[in-house]
Amino acid sequence: MALACPKCLGETEVSCTNSSPAFVERWRKCKECNYSFQTVEFIKVDMALLEYANDIVEAYKGYFYKEPKQKGKG
Ligand SMILES: [Zn+2]
């Protein structure tokens, strides 16, 4: 089931998608009233898990951490 238009609850379709490794942005357009809006899709993070992961990274930082190679953005 596609997202309903926030204005009229009409049916919407994706008009453009912009994806990156971290998130996906979509431009949707209402078929009824032509209203355009954006949606964002990203990984849902459990805060407890994130805290745990940070602790692990922190604990083993000096052990195996290497400076990541610089990459161009985009
Ligand atoms: Zn609409």
N, CA, C, O and the ligand as a Tripos MOL2 file, in Angstrom:
@<TRIPOS>MOLECULE
protein
  297   295    75     0     0
PROTEIN
NO_CHARGES

@<TRIPOS>ATOM
      1 N           0.8460   -1.1940    0.0000 N.3       1 MET1
      2 CA          0.0000    0.0000    0.0000 C.3       1 MET1
      3 C           0.8830    1.2470    0.0000 C.2       1 MET1
      4 O           1.7500    1.4160    0.8570 O.2       1 MET1
      5 N           0.6440    2.0980   -0.9660 N.am      2 ALA2
      6 CA          1.4670    3.3150   -1.0930 C.3       2 ALA2
      7 C           1.0220    4.3660   -0.0800 C.2       2 ALA2
      8 O          -0.1080    4.3450    0.4080 O.2       2 ALA2
      9 N           1.9220    5.2660    0.2170 N.am      3 LEU3
     10 CA          1.6030    6.3620    1.1300 C.3       3 LEU3
     11 C           0.4940    7.2300    0.5370 C.2       3 LEU3
     12 O           0.4770    7.5110   -0.6620 O.2       3 LEU3
     13 N          -0.4250    7.6450    1.3990 N.am      4 ALA4
     14 CA         -1.5080    8.5010    0.9520 C.3       4 ALA4
     15 C          -1.0500    9.9600    0.9490 C.2       4 ALA4
     16 O          -0.1490   10.3440    1.6950 O.2       4 ALA4
     17 N          -1.6750   10.7480    0.1140 N.am      5 CYS5
     18 CA         -1.3850   12.1770    0.0540 C.3       5 CYS5
     19 C          -1.7040   12.8240    1.4050 C.2       5 CYS5
     20 O          -2.7900   12.6100    1.9440 O.2       5 CYS5
     21 N          -0.7660   13.6200    1.9660 N.am      6 PRO6
     22 CA         -1.0260   14.2590    3.2570 C.3       6 PRO6
     23 C          -2.1040   15.3380    3.1760 C.2       6 PRO6
     24 O          -2.6340   15.7660    4.2010 O.2       6 PRO6
     25 N          -2.4230   15.7680    1.9810 N.am      7 LYS7
     26 CA         -3.4400   16.8190    1.8270 C.3       7 LYS7
     27 C          -4.8410   16.2580    1.6500 C.2       7 LYS7
     28 O          -5.7820   16.6840    2.3200 O.2       7 LYS7
     29 N          -4.9730   15.2920    0.7350 N.am      8 CYS8
     30 CA         -6.3110   14.7970    0.4070 C.3       8 CYS8
     31 C          -6.4730   13.2950    0.6070 C.2       8 CYS8
     32 O          -7.5430   12.7490    0.3380 O.2       8 CYS8
     33 N          -5.4310   12.6250    1.0740 N.am      9 LEU9
     34 CA         -5.4230   11.1770    1.2810 C.3       9 LEU9
     35 C          -5.6080   10.4010   -0.0230 C.2       9 LEU9
     36 O          -5.9640    9.2220   -0.0140 O.2       9 LEU9
     37 N          -5.3620   11.0740   -1.1300 N.am     10 GLY10
     38 CA         -5.4580   10.4140   -2.4350 C.3      10 GLY10
     39 C          -4.2810    9.4920   -2.6810 C.2      10 GLY10
     40 O          -3.3250    9.4540   -1.9060 O.2      10 GLY10
     41 N          -4.3660    8.7510   -3.7710 N.am     11 GLU11
     42 CA         -3.3090    7.8240   -4.1360 C.3      11 GLU11
     43 C          -2.1040    8.5960   -4.6660 C.2      11 GLU11
     44 O          -2.2650    9.5750   -5.3950 O.2      11 GLU11
     45 N          -0.8920    8.1580   -4.3010 N.am     12 THR12
     46 CA          0.3160    8.8500   -4.7500 C.3      12 THR12
     47 C           1.2170    7.9030   -5.5270 C.2      12 THR12
     48 O           1.1100    6.6810   -5.4270 O.2      12 THR12
     49 N           2.1080    8.5090   -6.3050 N.am     13 GLU13
     50 CA          3.1020    7.7150   -7.0260 C.3      13 GLU13
     51 C           4.4630    8.3790   -6.8830 C.2      13 GLU13
     52 O           4.5600    9.5860   -6.6610 O.2      13 GLU13
     53 N           5.5370    7.5560   -7.0160 N.am     14 VAL14
     54 CA          6.8990    8.0710   -6.9120 C.3      14 VAL14
     55 C           7.2750    8.7440   -8.2210 C.2      14 VAL14
     56 O           7.1660    8.1450   -9.2920 O.2      14 VAL14
     57 N           7.7200    9.9970   -8.1290 N.am     15 SER15
     58 CA          8.1030   10.6950   -9.3500 C.3      15 SER15
     59 C           9.6110   10.7460   -9.5170 C.2      15 SER15
     60 O          10.1080   10.9220  -10.6290 O.2      15 SER15
     61 N          10.3580   10.5900   -8.3980 N.am     16 CYS16
     62 CA         11.8160   10.6370   -8.4660 C.3      16 CYS16
     63 C          12.4010    9.9410   -7.2440 C.2      16 CYS16
     64 O          11.8440   10.0380   -6.1500 O.2      16 CYS16
     65 N          13.5050    9.2470   -7.4170 N.am     17 THR17
     66 CA         14.1710    8.5760   -6.3010 C.3      17 THR17
     67 C          15.6380    8.9610   -6.2870 C.2      17 THR17
     68 O          16.3130    8.9370   -7.3150 O.2      17 THR17
     69 N          16.1190    9.3160   -5.1040 N.am     18 ASN18
     70 CA         17.5260    9.6770   -4.9310 C.3      18 ASN18
     71 C          18.0900    8.7650   -3.8460 C.2      18 ASN18
     72 O          17.7950    8.9430   -2.6640 O.2      18 ASN18
     73 N          18.8980    7.7940   -4.2480 N.am     19 SER19
     74 CA         19.3700    6.8440   -3.2490 C.3      19 SER19
     75 C          20.8580    6.9910   -2.9680 C.2      19 SER19
     76 O          21.6480    7.3120   -3.8560 O.2      19 SER19
     77 N          21.2200    6.7520   -1.7200 N.am     20 SER20
     78 CA         22.6090    6.7470   -1.2720 C.3      20 SER20
     79 C          22.7460    5.5180   -0.3800 C.2      20 SER20
     80 O          21.7370    4.9060   -0.0290 O.2      20 SER20
     81 N          23.9840    5.1360    0.0000 N.am     21 PRO21
     82 CA         24.1260    3.9700    0.8580 C.3      21 PRO21
     83 C          23.4370    4.1310    2.2080 C.2      21 PRO21
     84 O          23.0800    3.1370    2.8400 O.2      21 PRO21
     85 N          23.2460    5.3630    2.6570 N.am     22 ALA22
     86 CA         22.6910    5.5770    3.9930 C.3      22 ALA22
     87 C          21.1740    5.7710    4.0040 C.2      22 ALA22
     88 O          20.5070    5.4120    4.9750 O.2      22 ALA22
     89 N          20.6410    6.3290    2.9410 N.am     23 PHE23
     90 CA         19.1920    6.5780    2.9200 C.3      23 PHE23
     91 C          18.6770    6.6960    1.4940 C.2      23 PHE23
     92 O          19.4450    6.8460    0.5440 O.2      23 PHE23
     93 N          17.3740    6.6260    1.3730 N.am     24 VAL24
     94 CA         16.7240    6.7820    0.0700 C.3      24 VAL24
     95 C          15.6840    7.8890    0.1930 C.2      24 VAL24
     96 O          14.8210    7.8510    1.0700 O.2      24 VAL24
     97 N          15.7730    8.8570   -0.6820 N.am     25 GLU25
     98 CA         14.7920    9.9420   -0.7170 C.3      25 GLU25
     99 C          13.8530    9.7050   -1.9020 C.2      25 GLU25
    100 O          14.2900    9.3220   -2.9880 O.2      25 GLU25
    101 N          12.5900    9.9330   -1.6810 N.am     26 ARG26
    102 CA         11.6430    9.7880   -2.7920 C.3      26 ARG26
    103 C          10.7520   11.0120   -2.8780 C.2      26 ARG26
    104 O          10.2880   11.5440   -1.8690 O.2      26 ARG26
    105 N          10.5320   11.4340   -4.0780 N.am     27 TRP27
    106 CA          9.5810   12.5060   -4.3180 C.3      27 TRP27
    107 C           8.2960   11.8320   -4.7860 C.2      27 TRP27
    108 O           8.2920   11.0950   -5.7720 O.2      27 TRP27
    109 N           7.2220   12.0900   -4.0780 N.am     28 ARG28
    110 CA          5.9460   11.4900   -4.4300 C.3      28 ARG28
    111 C           4.9870   12.5670   -4.8950 C.2      28 ARG28
    112 O           5.0750   13.7250   -4.4860 O.2      28 ARG28
    113 N           4.0760   12.1630   -5.7530 N.am     29 LYS29
    114 CA          3.0990   13.1090   -6.2790 C.3      29 LYS29
    115 C           1.7150   12.4990   -6.1720 C.2      29 LYS29
    116 O           1.5030   11.3290   -6.4920 O.2      29 LYS29
    117 N           0.7830   13.3130   -5.7160 N.am     30 CYS30
    118 CA         -0.5950   12.8520   -5.5700 C.3      30 CYS30
    119 C          -1.2770   12.7970   -6.9370 C.2      30 CYS30
    120 O          -1.2120   13.7430   -7.7230 O.2      30 CYS30
    121 N          -1.9290   11.6690   -7.1970 N.am     31 LYS31
    122 CA         -2.6290   11.5130   -8.4780 C.3      31 LYS31
    123 C          -3.9200   12.3230   -8.5080 C.2      31 LYS31
    124 O          -4.4430   12.6400   -9.5760 O.2      31 LYS31
    125 N          -4.4270   12.6530   -7.3200 N.am     32 GLU32
    126 CA         -5.7080   13.3630   -7.2470 C.3      32 GLU32
    127 C          -5.5370   14.8810   -7.3290 C.2      32 GLU32
    128 O          -6.1750   15.5470   -8.1440 O.2      32 GLU32
    129 N          -4.6450   15.4260   -6.4510 N.am     33 CYS33
    130 CA         -4.5380   16.8910   -6.3780 C.3      33 CYS33
    131 C          -3.1760   17.4190   -6.8410 C.2      33 CYS33
    132 O          -2.9290   18.6240   -6.7880 O.2      33 CYS33
    133 N          -2.2900   16.5190   -7.2980 N.am     34 ASN34
    134 CA         -0.9610   16.8900   -7.8070 C.3      34 ASN34
    135 C           0.0010   17.4390   -6.7590 C.2      34 ASN34
    136 O           1.0620   17.9620   -7.0990 O.2      34 ASN34
    137 N          -0.3690   17.3190   -5.4890 N.am     35 TYR35
    138 CA          0.5190   17.7940   -4.4300 C.3      35 TYR35
    139 C           1.7770   16.9250   -4.3980 C.2      35 TYR35
    140 O           1.6930   15.6990   -4.4690 O.2      35 TYR35
    141 N           2.9560   17.5720   -4.2900 N.am     36 SER36
    142 CA          4.2300   16.8530   -4.2380 C.3      36 SER36
    143 C           4.8030   16.8890   -2.8340 C.2      36 SER36
    144 O           4.7160   17.9100   -2.1510 O.2      36 SER36
    145 N           5.3830   15.7950   -2.4040 N.am     37 PHE37
    146 CA          6.0490   15.7610   -1.1040 C.3      37 PHE37
    147 C           7.1650   14.7300   -1.1400 C.2      37 PHE37
    148 O           7.2210   13.8840   -2.0320 O.2      37 PHE37
    149 N           8.0580   14.8160   -0.1500 N.am     38 GLN38
    150 CA          9.2110   13.9250   -0.1020 C.3      38 GLN38
    151 C           9.0970   12.9420    1.0480 C.2      38 GLN38
    152 O           8.5300   13.2510    2.0960 O.2      38 GLN38
    153 N           9.6440   11.7580    0.8370 N.am     39 THR39
    154 CA          9.7630   10.7900    1.9220 C.3      39 THR39
    155 C          11.2130   10.3630    2.0160 C.2      39 THR39
    156 O          11.9540   10.4310    1.0360 O.2      39 THR39
    157 N          11.6160    9.9250    3.1940 N.am     40 VAL40
    158 CA         12.9760    9.4460    3.4000 C.3      40 VAL40
    159 C          12.9110    8.0600    4.0270 C.2      40 VAL40
    160 O          12.1580    7.8200    4.9710 O.2      40 VAL40
    161 N          13.7080    7.1630    3.4870 N.am     41 GLU41
    162 CA         13.7900    5.8070    4.0210 C.3      41 GLU41
    163 C          15.2010    5.5880    4.5480 C.2      41 GLU41
    164 O          16.1760    5.8020    3.8280 O.2      41 GLU41
    165 N          15.3100    5.1580    5.8140 N.am     42 PHE42
    166 CA         16.6240    4.8890    6.3810 C.3      42 PHE42
    167 C          16.5360    3.7520    7.3780 C.2      42 PHE42
    168 O          15.4440    3.3250    7.7530 O.2      42 PHE42
    169 N          17.6860    3.2660    7.8030 N.am     43 ILE43
    170 CA         17.7270    2.1380    8.7210 C.3      43 ILE43
    171 C          17.2910    2.5830   10.1040 C.2      43 ILE43
    172 O          17.8250    3.5460   10.6560 O.2      43 ILE43
    173 N          16.3350    1.8880   10.6510 N.am     44 LYS44
    174 CA         15.8710    2.1970   11.9900 C.3      44 LYS44
    175 C          16.8810    1.6460   12.9950 C.2      44 LYS44
    176 O          17.2760    0.4820   12.9260 O.2      44 LYS44
    177 N          17.2860    2.4960   13.9210 N.am     45 VAL45
    178 CA         18.3310    2.1090   14.8620 C.3      45 VAL45
    179 C          17.7530    1.9340   16.2570 C.2      45 VAL45
    180 O          17.0340    2.7910   16.7700 O.2      45 VAL45
    181 N          18.0890    0.7990   16.8510 N.am     46 ASP46
    182 CA         17.7330    0.5580   18.2350 C.3      46 ASP46
    183 C          18.7730    1.2770   19.0870 C.2      46 ASP46
    184 O          19.9640    0.9830   18.9770 O.2      46 ASP46
    185 N          18.3480    2.2170   19.9370 N.am     47 MET47
    186 CA         19.2960    3.0500   20.6780 C.3      47 MET47
    187 C          20.1740    2.2320   21.6200 C.2      47 MET47
    188 O          21.3490    2.5550   21.7920 O.2      47 MET47
    189 N          19.6330    1.1840   22.2330 N.am     48 ALA48
    190 CA         20.4170    0.3430   23.1300 C.3      48 ALA48
    191 C          21.5190   -0.3730   22.3430 C.2      48 ALA48
    192 O          22.6520   -0.5090   22.8050 O.2      48 ALA48
    193 N          21.1530   -0.8210   21.1510 N.am     49 LEU49
    194 CA         22.1180   -1.5060   20.2940 C.3      49 LEU49
    195 C          23.2110   -0.5320   19.8490 C.2      49 LEU49
    196 O          24.3870   -0.8890   19.7830 O.2      49 LEU49
    197 N          22.8080    0.6870   19.5480 N.am     50 LEU50
    198 CA         23.7570    1.7060   19.1210 C.3      50 LEU50
    199 C          24.7520    2.0070   20.2440 C.2      50 LEU50
    200 O          25.9520    2.1400   20.0020 O.2      50 LEU50
    201 N          24.2450    2.1120   21.4640 N.am     51 GLU51
    202 CA         25.0820    2.3620   22.6280 C.3      51 GLU51
    203 C          26.0910    1.2180   22.8160 C.2      51 GLU51
    204 O          27.2720    1.4410   23.0830 O.2      51 GLU51
    205 N          25.5910    0.0060   22.6680 N.am     52 TYR52
    206 CA         26.4170   -1.1880   22.7910 C.3      52 TYR52
    207 C          27.5130   -1.1680   21.7230 C.2      52 TYR52
    208 O          28.6800   -1.4200   22.0200 O.2      52 TYR52
    209 N          27.1350   -0.8690   20.4950 N.am     53 ALA53
    210 CA         28.0870   -0.8270   19.3930 C.3      53 ALA53
    211 C          29.1550    0.2340   19.6500 C.2      53 ALA53
    212 O          30.3340    0.0060   19.3780 O.2      53 ALA53
    213 N          28.7480    1.3940   20.1720 N.am     54 ASN54
    214 CA         29.6940    2.4650   20.4770 C.3      54 ASN54
    215 C          30.6800    2.0260   21.5590 C.2      54 ASN54
    216 O          31.8730    2.3210   21.4880 O.2      54 ASN54
    217 N          30.1580    1.3130   22.5620 N.am     55 ASP55
    218 CA         31.0070    0.8080   23.6390 C.3      55 ASP55
    219 C          32.0620   -0.1560   23.0900 C.2      55 ASP55
    220 O          33.2330   -0.0850   23.4610 O.2      55 ASP55
    221 N          31.6390   -1.0420   22.2170 N.am     56 ILE56
    222 CA         32.5550   -2.0180   21.6210 C.3      56 ILE56
    223 C          33.6300   -1.3020   20.8110 C.2      56 ILE56
    224 O          34.8170   -1.6040   20.9360 O.2      56 ILE56
    225 N          33.2110   -0.3630   19.9910 N.am     57 VAL57
    226 CA         34.1470    0.3870   19.1550 C.3      57 VAL57
    227 C          35.1480    1.1360   20.0370 C.2      57 VAL57
    228 O          36.3510    1.1480   19.7760 O.2      57 VAL57
    229 N          34.6090    1.7620   21.0920 N.am     58 GLU58
    230 CA         35.4420    2.5320   22.0040 C.3      58 GLU58
    231 C          36.4630    1.6270   22.6900 C.2      58 GLU58
    232 O          37.6390    1.9750   22.8050 O.2      58 GLU58
    233 N          35.9990    0.4580   23.1460 N.am     59 ALA59
    234 CA         36.8340   -0.4780   23.8830 C.3      59 ALA59
    235 C          37.9710   -1.0440   23.0280 C.2      59 ALA59
    236 O          39.0750   -1.2750   23.5220 O.2      59 ALA59
    237 N          37.6940   -1.2600   21.7570 N.am     60 TYR60
    238 CA         38.6900   -1.9030   20.8980 C.3      60 TYR60
    239 C          39.3670   -0.9340   19.9380 C.2      60 TYR60
    240 O          40.0820   -1.3430   19.0240 O.2      60 TYR60
    241 N          39.1310    0.3490   20.1570 N.am     61 LYS61
    242 CA         39.6540    1.3780   19.2540 C.3      61 LYS61
    243 C          41.1600    1.2260   19.0160 C.2      61 LYS61
    244 O          41.6150    1.0880   17.8800 O.2      61 LYS61
    245 N          41.9310    1.2550   20.1310 N.am     62 GLY62
    246 CA         43.3780    1.1870   20.0130 C.3      62 GLY62
    247 C          43.8650   -0.1650   19.5130 C.2      62 GLY62
    248 O          45.0030   -0.3090   19.0670 O.2      62 GLY62
    249 N          42.9910   -1.1400   19.5950 N.am     63 TYR63
    250 CA         43.3390   -2.5070   19.2660 C.3      63 TYR63
    251 C          43.4430   -2.7370   17.7670 C.2      63 TYR63
    252 O          44.4430   -3.2580   17.2740 O.2      63 TYR63
    253 N          42.4230   -2.3530   17.0680 N.am     64 PHE64
    254 CA         42.4390   -2.6210   15.6250 C.3      64 PHE64
    255 C          41.9880   -1.4500   14.7740 C.2      64 PHE64
    256 O          41.8830   -1.5640   13.5520 O.2      64 PHE64
    257 N          41.7180   -0.3160   15.4220 N.am     65 TYR65
    258 CA         41.1980    0.8160   14.6600 C.3      65 TYR65
    259 C          42.2370    1.3980   13.7170 C.2      65 TYR65
    260 O          43.3640    1.6940   14.1150 O.2      65 TYR65
    261 N          41.8470    1.5530   12.4810 N.am     66 LYS66
    262 CA         42.7040    2.2080   11.5060 C.3      66 LYS66
    263 C          41.9560    3.3760   10.8960 C.2      66 LYS66
    264 O          40.7490    3.3180   10.6630 O.2      66 LYS66
    265 N          42.7050    4.4340   10.6450 N.am     67 GLU67
    266 CA         42.0980    5.6120   10.0340 C.3      67 GLU67
    267 C          41.4840    5.2230    8.6870 C.2      67 GLU67
    268 O          42.1770    4.6940    7.8180 O.2      67 GLU67
    269 N          40.1880    5.4840    8.5140 N.am     68 PRO68
    270 CA         39.5900    5.1320    7.2180 C.3      68 PRO68
    271 C          40.1580    5.9900    6.0930 C.2      68 PRO68
    272 O          40.4900    7.1600    6.2840 O.2      68 PRO68
    273 N          40.2580    5.3870    4.9400 N.am     69 LYS69
    274 CA         40.7610    6.1330    3.8010 C.3      69 LYS69
    275 C          39.7530    7.2030    3.4240 C.2      69 LYS69
    276 O          38.5440    6.9710    3.4420 O.2      69 LYS69
    277 N          40.2670    8.3780    3.0840 N.am     70 GLN70
    278 CA         39.3910    9.4850    2.6880 C.3      70 GLN70
    279 C          38.7700    9.1940    1.3330 C.2      70 GLN70
    280 O          39.4450    8.8690    0.3560 O.2      70 GLN70
    281 N          37.4550    9.3260    1.3230 N.am     71 LYS71
    282 CA         36.7500    9.1450    0.0560 C.3      71 LYS71
    283 C          36.0340   10.4380   -0.2950 C.2      71 LYS71
    284 O          35.6260   11.1920    0.5880 O.2      71 LYS71
    285 N          35.8870   10.6800   -1.5490 N.am     72 GLY72
    286 CA         35.1250   11.8490   -1.9850 C.3      72 GLY72
    287 C          33.6760   11.6690   -1.6380 C.2      72 GLY72
    288 O          33.1460   10.5630   -1.7470 O.2      72 GLY72
    289 N          33.0270   12.7210   -1.2240 N.am     73 LYS73
    290 CA         31.6100   12.6320   -0.8790 C.3      73 LYS73
    291 C          30.7710   12.4700   -2.1290 C.2      73 LYS73
    292 O          31.1260   12.9590   -3.2020 O.2      73 LYS73
    293 N          29.6740   11.7910   -1.9790 N.am     74 GLY74
    294 CA         28.7570   11.6300   -3.0770 C.3      74 GLY74
    295 C          28.5900   10.1610   -3.2900 C.2      74 GLY74
    296 O          27.8490    9.7460   -4.1810 O.2      74 GLY74
    297 ZN         -3.7260   14.9020   -2.8600 Zn       75 ZN75
@<TRIPOS>BOND
     1     1     2 1
     2     2     3 1
     3     3     4 2
     4     3     5 am
     5     5     6 1
     6     6     7 1
     7     7     8 2
     8     7     9 am
     9     9    10 1
    10    10    11 1
    11    11    12 2
    12    11    13 am
    13    13    14 1
    14    14    15 1
    15    15    16 2
    16    15    17 am
    17    17    18 1
    18    18    19 1
    19    19    20 2
    20    19    21 am
    21    21    22 1
    22    22    23 1
    23    23    24 2
    24    23    25 am
    25    25    26 1
    26    26    27 1
    27    27    28 2
    28    27    29 am
    29    29    30 1
    30    30    31 1
    31    31    32 2
    32    31    33 am
    33    33    34 1
    34    34    35 1
    35    35    36 2
    36    35    37 am
    37    37    38 1
    38    38    39 1
    39    39    40 2
    40    39    41 am
    41    41    42 1
    42    42    43 1
    43    43    44 2
    44    43    45 am
    45    45    46 1
    46    46    47 1
    47    47    48 2
    48    47    49 am
    49    49    50 1
    50    50    51 1
    51    51    52 2
    52    51    53 am
    53    53    54 1
    54    54    55 1
    55    55    56 2
    56    55    57 am
    57    57    58 1
    58    58    59 1
    59    59    60 2
    60    59    61 am
    61    61    62 1
    62    62    63 1
    63    63    64 2
    64    63    65 am
    65    65    66 1
    66    66    67 1
    67    67    68 2
    68    67    69 am
    69    69    70 1
    70    70    71 1
    71    71    72 2
    72    71    73 am
    73    73    74 1
    74    74    75 1
    75    75    76 2
    76    75    77 am
    77    77    78 1
    78    78    79 1
    79    79    80 2
    80    79    81 am
    81    81    82 1
    82    82    83 1
    83    83    84 2
    84    83    85 am
    85    85    86 1
    86    86    87 1
    87    87    88 2
    88    87    89 am
    89    89    90 1
    90    90    91 1
    91    91    92 2
    92    91    93 am
    93    93    94 1
    94    94    95 1
    95    95    96 2
    96    95    97 am
    97    97    98 1
    98    98    99 1
    99    99   100 2
   100    99   101 am
   101   101   102 1
   102   102   103 1
   103   103   104 2
   104   103   105 am
   105   105   106 1
   106   106   107 1
   107   107   108 2
   108   107   109 am
   109   109   110 1
   110   110   111 1
   111   111   112 2
   112   111   113 am
   113   113   114 1
   114   114   115 1
   115   115   116 2
   116   115   117 am
   117   117   118 1
   118   118   119 1
   119   119   120 2
   120   119   121 am
   121   121   122 1
   122   122   123 1
   123   123   124 2
   124   123   125 am
   125   125   126 1
   126   126   127 1
   127   127   128 2
   128   127   129 am
   129   129   130 1
   130   130   131 1
   131   131   132 2
   132   131   133 am
   133   133   134 1
   134   134   135 1
   135   135   136 2
   136   135   137 am
   137   137   138 1
   138   138   139 1
   139   139   140 2
   140   139   141 am
   141   141   142 1
   142   142   143 1
   143   143   144 2
   144   143   145 am
   145   145   146 1
   146   146   147 1
   147   147   148 2
   148   147   149 am
   149   149   150 1
   150   150   151 1
   151   151   152 2
   152   151   153 am
   153   153   154 1
   154   154   155 1
   155   155   156 2
   156   155   157 am
   157   157   158 1
   158   158   159 1
   159   159   160 2
   160   159   161 am
   161   161   162 1
   162   162   163 1
   163   163   164 2
   164   163   165 am
   165   165   166 1
   166   166   167 1
   167   167   168 2
   168   167   169 am
   169   169   170 1
   170   170   171 1
   171   171   172 2
   172   171   173 am
   173   173   174 1
   174   174   175 1
   175   175   176 2
   176   175   177 am
   177   177   178 1
   178   178   179 1
   179   179   180 2
   180   179   181 am
   181   181   182 1
   182   182   183 1
   183   183   184 2
   184   183   185 am
   185   185   186 1
   186   186   187 1
   187   187   188 2
   188   187   189 am
   189   189   190 1
   190   190   191 1
   191   191   192 2
   192   191   193 am
   193   193   194 1
   194   194   195 1
   195   195   196 2
   196   195   197 am
   197   197   198 1
   198   198   199 1
   199   199   200 2
   200   199   201 am
   201   201   202 1
   202   202   203 1
   203   203   204 2
   204   203   205 am
   205   205   206 1
   206   206   207 1
   207   207   208 2
   208   207   209 am
   209   209   210 1
   210   210   211 1
   211   211   212 2
   212   211   213 am
   213   213   214 1
   214   214   215 1
   215   215   216 2
   216   215   217 am
   217   217   218 1
   218   218   219 1
   219   219   220 2
   220   219   221 am
   221   221   222 1
   222   222   223 1
   223   223   224 2
   224   223   225 am
   225   225   226 1
   226   226   227 1
   227   227   228 2
   228   227   229 am
   229   229   230 1
   230   230   231 1
   231   231   232 2
   232   231   233 am
   233   233   234 1
   234   234   235 1
   235   235   236 2
   236   235   237 am
   237   237   238 1
   238   238   239 1
   239   239   240 2
   240   239   241 am
   241   241   242 1
   242   242   243 1
   243   243   244 2
   244   243   245 am
   245   245   246 1
   246   246   247 1
   247   247   248 2
   248   247   249 am
   249   249   250 1
   250   250   251 1
   251   251   252 2
   252   251   253 am
   253   253   254 1
   254   254   255 1
   255   255   256 2
   256   255   257 am
   257   257   258 1
   258   258   259 1
   259   259   260 2
   260   259   261 am
   261   261   262 1
   262   262   263 1
   263   263   264 2
   264   263   265 am
   265   265   266 1
   266   266   267 1
   267   267   268 2
   268   267   269 am
   269   269   270 1
   270   270   271 1
   271   271   272 2
   272   271   273 am
   273   273   274 1
   274   274   275 1
   275   275   276 2
   276   275   277 am
   277   277   278 1
   278   278   279 1
   279   279   280 2
   280   279   281 am
   281   281   282 1
   282   282   283 1
   283   283   284 2
   284   283   285 am
   285   285   286 1
   286   286   287 1
   287   287   288 2
   288   287   289 am
   289   289   290 1
   290   290   291 1
   291   291   292 2
   292   291   293 am
   293   293   294 1
   294   294   295 1
   295   295   296 2
@<TRIPOS>SUBSTRUCTURE
     1 MET1         2 RESIDUE 1 A MET
     2 ALA2         6 RESIDUE 1 A ALA
     3 LEU3        10 RESIDUE 1 A LEU
     4 ALA4        14 RESIDUE 1 A ALA
     5 CYS5        18 RESIDUE 1 A CYS
     6 PRO6        22 RESIDUE 1 A PRO
     7 LYS7        26 RESIDUE 1 A LYS
     8 CYS8        30 RESIDUE 1 A CYS
     9 LEU9        34 RESIDUE 1 A LEU
    10 GLY10       38 RESIDUE 1 A GLY
    11 GLU11       42 RESIDUE 1 A GLU
    12 THR12       46 RESIDUE 1 A THR
    13 GLU13       50 RESIDUE 1 A GLU
    14 VAL14       54 RESIDUE 1 A VAL
    15 SER15       58 RESIDUE 1 A SER
    16 CYS16       62 RESIDUE 1 A CYS
    17 THR17       66 RESIDUE 1 A THR
    18 ASN18       70 RESIDUE 1 A ASN
    19 SER19       74 RESIDUE 1 A SER
    20 SER20       78 RESIDUE 1 A SER
    21 PRO21       82 RESIDUE 1 A PRO
    22 ALA22       86 RESIDUE 1 A ALA
    23 PHE23       90 RESIDUE 1 A PHE
    24 VAL24       94 RESIDUE 1 A VAL
    25 GLU25       98 RESIDUE 1 A GLU
    26 ARG26      102 RESIDUE 1 A ARG
    27 TRP27      106 RESIDUE 1 A TRP
    28 ARG28      110 RESIDUE 1 A ARG
    29 LYS29      114 RESIDUE 1 A LYS
    30 CYS30      118 RESIDUE 1 A CYS
    31 LYS31      122 RESIDUE 1 A LYS
    32 GLU32      126 RESIDUE 1 A GLU
    33 CYS33      130 RESIDUE 1 A CYS
    34 ASN34      134 RESIDUE 1 A ASN
    35 TYR35      138 RESIDUE 1 A TYR
    36 SER36      142 RESIDUE 1 A SER
    37 PHE37      146 RESIDUE 1 A PHE
    38 GLN38      150 RESIDUE 1 A GLN
    39 THR39      154 RESIDUE 1 A THR
    40 VAL40      158 RESIDUE 1 A VAL
    41 GLU41      162 RESIDUE 1 A GLU
    42 PHE42      166 RESIDUE 1 A PHE
    43 ILE43      170 RESIDUE 1 A ILE
    44 LYS44      174 RESIDUE 1 A LYS
    45 VAL45      178 RESIDUE 1 A VAL
    46 ASP46      182 RESIDUE 1 A ASP
    47 MET47      186 RESIDUE 1 A MET
    48 ALA48      190 RESIDUE 1 A ALA
    49 LEU49      194 RESIDUE 1 A LEU
    50 LEU50      198 RESIDUE 1 A LEU
    51 GLU51      202 RESIDUE 1 A GLU
    52 TYR52      206 RESIDUE 1 A TYR
    53 ALA53      210 RESIDUE 1 A ALA
    54 ASN54      214 RESIDUE 1 A ASN
    55 ASP55      218 RESIDUE 1 A ASP
    56 ILE56      222 RESIDUE 1 A ILE
    57 VAL57      226 RESIDUE 1 A VAL
    58 GLU58      230 RESIDUE 1 A GLU
    59 ALA59      234 RESIDUE 1 A ALA
    60 TYR60      238 RESIDUE 1 A TYR
    61 LYS61      242 RESIDUE 1 A LYS
    62 GLY62      246 RESIDUE 1 A GLY
    63 TYR63      250 RESIDUE 1 A TYR
    64 PHE64      254 RESIDUE 1 A PHE
    65 TYR65      258 RESIDUE 1 A TYR
    66 LYS66      262 RESIDUE 1 A LYS
    67 GLU67      266 RESIDUE 1 A GLU
    68 PRO68      270 RESIDUE 1 A PRO
    69 LYS69      274 RESIDUE 1 A LYS
    70 GLN70      278 RESIDUE 1 A GLN
    71 LYS71      282 RESIDUE 1 A LYS
    72 GLY72      286 RESIDUE 1 A GLY
    73 LYS73      290 RESIDUE 1 A LYS
    74 GLY74      294 RESIDUE 1 A GLY
    75 ZN75       297 GROUP 0 **** ****
